[in-house]
Amino acid sequence: MKKPKNVNDALDSVHARLFAAGFALEQYLLNSQDLSPDDREDLEEAKDTVLDAHMLVTWIKDNIK
C-alpha cells in the first residue's frame, strides 16, 4: 500500500476498500450454495457491518472541510 498524500486520499482508499469488501461478501453469499444457516447469518452480519463502515466513511468525506 502506498502512503496517502492527505486525509482525503486516505479516506478515499478506506472508502474503496470497504465497498470492495462488502461487494465481495455479497457475491460470496449469492454464489455459495453450501453455507449453513448460521454461517450465512454470520456472513450477512459481517457484510452489513462492512457496508455500515463504508457509509460512515462516506458521511465523514461529505462533512470534512
C-alpha positions as CSV (number, residue, x, y, z in Angstrom):
1,M,0.0,0.0,0.0
2,K,1.3,3.4,-0.9
3,K,1.2,6.1,1.7
4,P,-1.7,8.6,1.2
5,K,-0.9,12.2,0.4
6,N,-3.5,13.6,2.8
7,V,-6.6,12.7,4.9
8,N,-8.9,12.8,1.9
9,D,-6.7,10.4,0.0
10,A,-6.7,8.1,3.0
11,L,-10.5,8.3,3.3
12,D,-10.8,7.6,-0.5
13,S,-8.7,4.4,0.0
14,V,-10.7,3.2,3.0
15,H,-14.0,4.0,1.2
16,A,-13.0,2.0,-1.9
17,R,-11.7,-1.0,0.2
18,L,-14.8,-1.2,2.3
19,F,-17.0,-1.1,-0.7
20,A,-15.0,-3.8,-2.4
21,A,-15.1,-6.0,0.8
22,G,-18.9,-5.5,1.1
23,F,-19.3,-6.4,-2.6
24,A,-17.1,-9.5,-2.3
25,L,-19.1,-10.7,0.7
26,E,-22.4,-10.1,-1.1
27,Q,-21.1,-12.1,-4.2
28,Y,-19.9,-14.9,-1.9
29,L,-23.3,-15.1,-0.2
30,L,-25.1,-15.1,-3.6
31,N,-22.9,-17.8,-5.1
32,S,-22.4,-20.1,-2.1
33,Q,-25.0,-22.9,-2.1
34,D,-23.5,-25.0,0.8
35,L,-23.4,-22.5,3.6
36,S,-25.1,-23.5,6.8
37,P,-27.8,-21.1,8.0
38,D,-25.5,-20.0,10.9
39,D,-22.6,-19.3,8.5
40,R,-24.9,-17.4,6.2
41,E,-26.2,-15.3,9.1
42,D,-22.7,-14.6,10.3
43,L,-21.6,-13.5,6.8
44,E,-24.6,-11.3,6.3
45,E,-23.8,-9.6,9.6
46,A,-20.2,-9.1,8.6
47,K,-21.3,-7.7,5.2
48,D,-23.8,-5.3,6.9
49,T,-21.0,-4.1,9.3
50,V,-18.6,-3.5,6.4
51,L,-21.2,-1.6,4.5
52,D,-22.2,0.4,7.6
53,A,-18.5,1.4,7.9
54,H,-18.5,2.3,4.2
55,M,-21.4,4.6,4.8
56,L,-19.7,6.2,7.8
57,V,-16.7,6.9,5.7
58,T,-19.0,8.4,3.1
59,W,-20.5,10.7,5.8
60,I,-17.1,11.7,7.0
61,K,-15.9,12.5,3.5
62,D,-19.1,14.6,2.9
63,N,-18.7,16.5,6.2
64,I,-15.0,17.1,6.4
65,K,-13.9,20.6,5.4
